[in-house]
Amino acid sequence: MRASAYERPAIPPGFWDRAEVHRALRNRDMGVLFQVVKESAGLSNIRLGAAVGLTQGRVSEVVNGTRRIAATHVFDRIAD
C-alpha cells in the first residue's frame, strides 16, 4: 500500500456539524459514521481501515451492520 494510504484522511469542512454525524456519535453508531466519512471524504474501506486501525473486512462488517464497535479503546483509536 502506498505511504499516502496511511496518512490521516482529509475530513471536509463542516463535516462534524452535520446532523447525521451528530446522530451517529450520539448513538455510538460507527457504521453510520464510517459510511458518512467514506462518502464525504471519498474513502474506500481499505483507506478508512488504515486510518482507524481496522482491516478492510472489519470496516465492511461495521458499515453493513453485522458487527458493532463496542470496546472503548477502539472508539478512542477511531477518534484519534
Number of C-alpha atoms within 10 A of each C-alpha: 8 6 6 9 14 15 11 13 16 11 13 10 8 7 15 13 9 10 10 14 19 14 13 16 14 9 10 15 18 22 21 20 19 22 19 19 21 17 11 14 14 13 17 16 19 17 23 25 21 19 18 18 15 18 16 16 12 18 27 20 14 20 21 13 13 10 14 16 16 11 8 9 10 14 14 10 12 17 8 9
